[in-house]
Amino acid sequence: GGMTESCVAGFLEKHGVLISAGTISNLLTRPTEMGEFHQESKDIIAAGLRSTDYQQMDDTGARVKGKNYFDHILCNEFYTSYFTRQNKERLTIIDILTQGEMKFAFNEQAFLLMQEMKLSEKRLGAVKAEHAGKIVNRAELDAILDVMFPDQNKQQTNRQALVEATAIAAYQLLPYAAKFLLTDDAPQYNKIAIYHALCWIHIGRFYKKLMPVVKSHRIELDKFIVKFWNYYDQLLAYKIRPTASDEECLSKEFDLLFSTETNYDQLNERIAKTKDKKDQLLLVLKFPFLPLHNNNSELGARSQARRRDMSFHTMSLNGTKAKDTFMTLRQTAKKLAVNFYKYIGDRINKTYEMPSLADLIVERSQKMVLNTS
């Protein structure tokens, strides 16, 4: 209901319920009370990861016992899930996508990534000779790192390249690995999925942030923004009825629009940056089922922001986990048009008349595939 524990205690007291604040806290956070809900949350995430070829991600601020954390949102059209973590580096993203079962693979994909991440040819050759074909856990990987790169301070870049490359390669071997990852342009999302799609709405915000002082610059910016959203509308229409001829025309029109030269230097710089992202912005031309925006995850982030306004921070590991679980259940129920109050009551009363949210995700994703076919 969006209430703090103290408000819950006050509400119950006014209605004649004798209960302590500690008991309320235990009911809401203790693993023995929350176990069934934690499992349902895990089932939702597992079903959601398998429901479509694409996943959407975003993050927003969170606080745990007075310290700054990040709340990561993983979702698609069928579910929304939450993960409170201390950082937002690439390994954290992979850990979330692998449901905490991250492995590290020394295969050709990993070696190519190591090259892209500037691991020297000498080091790369040694890695291939010693470890090609291996799939290891984190403890085994740390042992390898300590032998190959014993000086953590001077060789941190090499260590990071090897860890990230092998983690990405292992993730892409998973049967449920996302083929497409739709996010904003934050660097931690790069290279994880085969295709990285960018959000058009996010790109559009960069143009709105420009604050020209000269009137002629304002006029040119306003004109370009109109053209930007007109092009976006054409992409929306293409998604409904894609054709090969329209694909070619829209690709050429992108080049034309984002080659525009104006008298406003900052606008020209922003246009050039957008043009550099053409491949990621126009994946929809080859894969029309992809969303053009990341609103699903941004709406999930907004729910966390409202939760943060209501209760500034969680105070324990159990409380943080409970918060993530109930937000996952609530937001997923909303997407599936399930009455959350009745759903919780069904589970507490142990009648189990309502199907699990994970089963509903599987059912509806299968229907979507049949409708598309």
C-alpha positions in Angstrom: 0.0 0.0 0.0 3.0 2.4 -0.1 3.2 2.7 3.7 6.2 2.7 6.0 6.4 0.2 8.8 5.6 2.8 11.4 2.5 3.8 9.4 1.4 0.2 9.2 1.8 -0.1 13.0 -0.2 3.1 13.5 -3.0 1.9 11.1 -3.3 -1.5 12.9 -3.2 0.1 16.4 -6.1 2.4 15.5 -8.1 -0.6 14.4 -7.5 -2.4 17.7 -4.8 -4.8 16.5 -2.2 -5.4 19.2 1.1 -5.9 17.4 4.6 -4.7 17.8 6.7 -2.9 15.2 9.3 -5.7 15.5 6.7 -8.3 14.6 5.5 -6.3 11.6 9.2 -6.0 10.4 9.6 -9.8 10.8 6.4 -10.5 8.8 7.6 -8.2 6.0 11.3 -9.2 5.9 12.1 -12.5 7.6 13.1 -15.2 5.2 10.9 -17.8 6.9 7.8 -15.6 6.3 8.9 -14.4 2.8 10.3 -17.6 1.4 7.3 -18.4 -0.9 7.2 -14.8 -2.2 11.0 -14.9 -2.9 10.5 -18.1 -4.9 7.6 -16.6 -6.9 9.9 -13.6 -7.7 12.6 -16.0 -8.9 10.1 -17.9 -11.1 8.9 -14.6 -12.6 12.5 -13.6 -13.6 13.2 -17.0 -15.0 10.0 -17.0 -17.1 10.5 -13.4 -18.1 14.1 -14.0 -19.4 12.7 -16.8 -21.6 9.6 -15.0 -22.8 11.1 -12.8 -25.6 14.3 -12.4 -27.5 14.8 -9.0 -26.1 15.2 -7.6 -22.6 15.1 -4.0 -21.4 17.3 -2.5 -18.6 17.7 0.7 -16.7 18.8 1.8 -13.2 18.0 4.4 -10.6 19.3 5.4 -7.2 18.6 3.4 -4.0 19.9 3.6 -0.4 20.6 0.8 2.0 21.4 1.6 5.6 22.4 5.2 4.6 24.7 4.2 1.7 24.1 4.8 -1.9 23.2 1.8 -4.0 21.6 1.2 -7.4 18.3 -0.4 -8.2 18.5 -2.2 -11.5 15.3 -2.8 -13.5 15.1 -5.8 -15.8 11.9 -6.2 -17.8 10.0 -6.6 -21.0 6.3 -6.4 -21.9 5.4 -9.3 -19.6 7.2 -8.6 -16.3 9.3 -6.1 -14.3 12.0 -7.1 -11.8 14.2 -5.3 -9.4 17.7 -5.8 -8.1 19.4 -3.6 -5.6 23.2 -3.7 -6.0 26.2 -1.7 -4.7 27.3 -0.7 -8.3 26.3 -0.8 -11.9 29.4 -2.1 -13.7 29.1 -4.6 -16.5 29.7 -7.6 -14.3 26.7 -6.6 -12.1 24.5 -6.5 -15.2 25.7 -10.0 -16.3 25.2 -11.3 -12.8 21.6 -10.1 -12.9 21.0 -11.6 -16.4 22.4 -14.9 -15.3 20.3 -14.9 -12.1 23.4 -15.0 -9.9 24.9 -18.0 -11.7 27.7 -16.3 -13.6 30.3 -18.4 -15.3 33.4 -17.5 -17.3 34.2 -19.2 -20.7 37.5 -19.2 -22.6 36.2 -19.6 -26.1 36.7 -17.8 -29.5 34.0 -15.3 -28.6 35.9 -14.4 -25.4 39.2 -14.1 -27.3 37.7 -11.7 -29.8 36.3 -9.6 -27.0 39.7 -9.5 -25.3 41.2 -8.1 -28.5 38.5 -5.4 -28.6 39.3 -4.6 -25.0 42.9 -4.1 -25.8 44.5 -7.1 -24.2 48.0 -7.4 -25.6 48.7 -10.1 -28.2 51.4 -11.6 -25.9 48.9 -11.9 -23.0 46.1 -13.2 -25.4 48.4 -15.8 -26.7 49.2 -17.0 -23.2 45.5 -17.2 -22.3 44.7 -19.2 -25.4 47.6 -21.6 -24.7 46.8 -22.2 -21.1 43.0 -22.0 -20.9 41.2 -22.4 -24.3 38.0 -24.3 -24.0 37.6 -23.9 -20.2 34.4 -22.8 -18.5 35.1 -21.9 -14.8 33.4 -20.3 -11.8 34.6 -17.1 -10.1 36.9 -18.8 -7.6 38.7 -20.7 -10.4 38.9 -17.5 -12.4 40.5 -15.6 -9.6 43.1 -18.3 -9.3 43.9 -17.9 -13.0 44.1 -14.1 -12.6 46.5 -14.3 -9.7 48.9 -16.4 -11.8 48.6 -14.4 -15.0 48.3 -10.9 -13.4 49.7 -11.0 -9.9 50.0 -7.2 -9.6 46.4 -6.1 -9.2 47.2 -2.4 -9.2 49.4 -2.3 -12.3 47.5 -5.0 -14.2 44.0 -4.0 -13.3 43.0 -3.2 -16.9 44.2 -6.6 -18.2 42.4 -8.4 -15.4 39.2 -6.5 -16.1 39.3 -7.3 -19.8 39.8 -11.0 -19.2 37.0 -11.2 -16.6 34.4 -9.2 -18.6 35.2 -11.0 -21.9 34.9 -14.5 -20.4 31.7 -13.5 -18.5 30.1 -12.2 -21.6 31.1 -15.2 -23.6 29.7 -17.6 -21.0 26.5 -15.6 -20.8 25.9 -15.8 -24.6 26.2 -19.6 -24.3 23.1 -19.8 -22.1 19.8 -21.0 -23.8 17.9 -18.0 -22.4 20.6 -15.3 -23.2 19.0 -12.2 -24.6 19.7 -11.7 -28.3 18.8 -8.1 -28.0 19.3 -5.7 -25.0 17.4 -2.4 -25.2 18.8 0.3 -22.9 20.0 3.9 -22.8 23.5 4.6 -24.0 25.3 3.8 -20.7 28.6 2.0 -21.4 28.0 -0.9 -18.9 25.4 -2.4 -21.3 27.8 -2.6 -24.3 28.8 -6.0 -25.8 26.7 -8.1 -23.4 24.0 -9.2 -26.0 24.6 -9.9 -29.6 22.6 -6.7 -30.5 22.4 -3.6 -28.3 19.4 -1.4 -29.2 19.2 2.2 -28.1 16.1 4.1 -26.9 14.9 6.9 -29.3 13.2 8.7 -26.5 16.4 8.9 -24.5 18.3 10.2 -27.6 15.5 12.8 -28.1 16.0 14.2 -24.6 19.5 15.3 -25.4 18.1 17.7 -28.0 15.6 19.0 -25.4 18.5 19.7 -23.0 20.1 22.1 -25.4 19.6 25.7 -24.2 20.5 28.1 -27.1 20.8 31.8 -26.2 20.7 33.1 -29.8 17.2 33.3 -31.2 18.2 31.9 -34.6 19.8 28.9 -32.8 16.5 28.3 -31.0 14.6 28.4 -34.3 17.0 25.9 -35.9 16.8 23.6 -32.9 13.0 23.7 -32.9 12.8 22.9 -36.6 15.2 19.9 -36.2 13.3 18.5 -33.2 10.1 18.5 -35.3 12.0 16.6 -38.1 13.4 14.2 -35.4 10.0 13.2 -34.1 8.5 13.1 -37.6 11.1 10.5 -38.5 10.3 8.6 -35.3 6.7 8.5 -36.3 7.8 6.9 -39.6 9.6 4.2 -37.7 6.4 3.5 -35.7 4.5 3.1 -38.9 7.2 0.8 -40.3 6.9 -1.5 -37.3 3.2 -2.1 -38.1 3.8 -2.8 -41.8 7.5 -3.4 -42.6 8.6 -3.7 -46.2 12.0 -4.0 -47.9 11.5 -0.8 -49.8 10.6 1.2 -46.7 13.6 -0.2 -44.9 15.9 1.1 -47.5 14.2 4.5 -47.7 14.2 5.0 -43.9 17.9 4.1 -43.8 18.7 6.7 -46.4 16.5 9.3 -44.7 18.3 8.7 -41.5 21.6 9.5 -43.2 20.1 12.6 -44.7 18.5 13.9 -41.5 21.5 13.3 -39.3 23.9 15.0 -41.8 22.1 18.3 -41.3 24.4 21.3 -40.8 23.2 24.3 -38.9 24.6 27.6 -37.6 24.3 26.2 -34.0 27.5 24.3 -33.2 26.2 22.4 -30.2 23.2 21.1 -32.2 25.6 20.0 -35.0 27.7 18.0 -32.4 24.6 16.3 -31.1 23.4 15.5 -34.6 26.8 13.9 -35.4 26.7 11.9 -32.2 23.3 10.5 -33.1 24.5 9.6 -36.6 27.3 7.6 -35.0 24.6 5.4 -33.3 22.8 4.5 -36.5 23.3 0.8 -36.2 21.9 0.6 -32.7 19.0 3.0 -33.4 17.9 1.3 -36.6 17.9 -2.3 -35.5 14.1 -2.0 -35.7 14.4 -2.0 -39.5 15.7 -5.5 -39.5 13.8 -6.6 -36.4 10.4 -4.8 -36.4 9.3 -6.5 -33.2 11.8 -4.5 -31.1 10.5 -1.5 -29.2 11.7 1.9 -30.2 11.9 3.2 -26.6 12.9 2.0 -23.2 9.7 3.2 -21.4 9.0 -0.2 -19.8 12.2 0.0 -17.7 11.9 3.7 -17.1 8.4 3.3 -15.7 9.9 0.6 -13.5 12.6 3.0 -12.3 9.9 5.6 -11.6 8.1 3.1 -9.2 11.4 2.7 -7.3 11.8 6.5 -7.1 8.3 6.7 -5.6 9.2 3.9 -3.2 12.3 5.9 -2.3 10.2 9.0 -1.5 8.0 6.9 0.8 10.8 5.1 2.6 14.2 6.7 2.3 16.2 3.5 2.6 16.1 -0.1 3.7 18.0 -1.1 6.8 19.0 -4.7 6.3 19.8 -7.3 3.6 16.5 -9.1 4.3 14.6 -5.8 4.1 16.3 -4.9 0.8 15.5 -8.4 -0.7 11.9 -8.2 0.5 11.5 -4.7 -1.1 12.9 -6.0 -4.4 10.6 -9.1 -4.3 7.4 -7.3 -3.6 8.1 -4.6 -6.2 8.8 -7.4 -8.7 5.5 -9.1 -7.8 3.5 -5.9 -7.8 4.8 -4.4 -11.0 4.5 -7.8 -12.8 0.9 -8.3 -11.6 0.1 -4.9 -12.9 1.5 -5.7 -16.4 -0.5 -9.0 -16.4 -3.7 -7.2 -15.3 -3.8 -9.3 -12.1 -5.4 -7.9 -9.0 -2.4 -7.7 -6.6 -4.5 -7.5 -3.4 -6.3 -10.7 -4.3 -3.1 -12.3 -5.4 -1.4 -11.7 -2.1 -4.5 -12.8 -0.2 -4.6 -16.0 -2.2 -1.1 -16.8 -1.2 -1.4 -15.8 2.4 -4.6 -17.8 2.8 -2.9 -20.7 0.9 -5.9 -21.3 -1.3 -3.8 -21.1 -4.5 -6.8 -20.5 -6.7 -4.9 -17.9 -8.7 -2.2 -19.1 -11.1 1.4 -18.1 -10.5 2.5 -15.0 -12.3 5.4 -17.0 -13.9 2.8 -19.3 -15.5 0.9 -16.4 -16.9 4.1 -15.0 -18.4 4.7 -18.3 -20.2 1.1 -18.5 -21.4 0.9 -15.0 -22.7 4.4 -15.1 -24.4 3.4 -18.3 -26.2 0.2 -16.6 -27.4 2.2 -13.7 -28.7 4.4 -16.1 -30.7 1.4 -17.8 -32.1 -0.3 -14.5 -33.0 2.9 -13.3 -34.7 3.2 -16.5 -36.7 
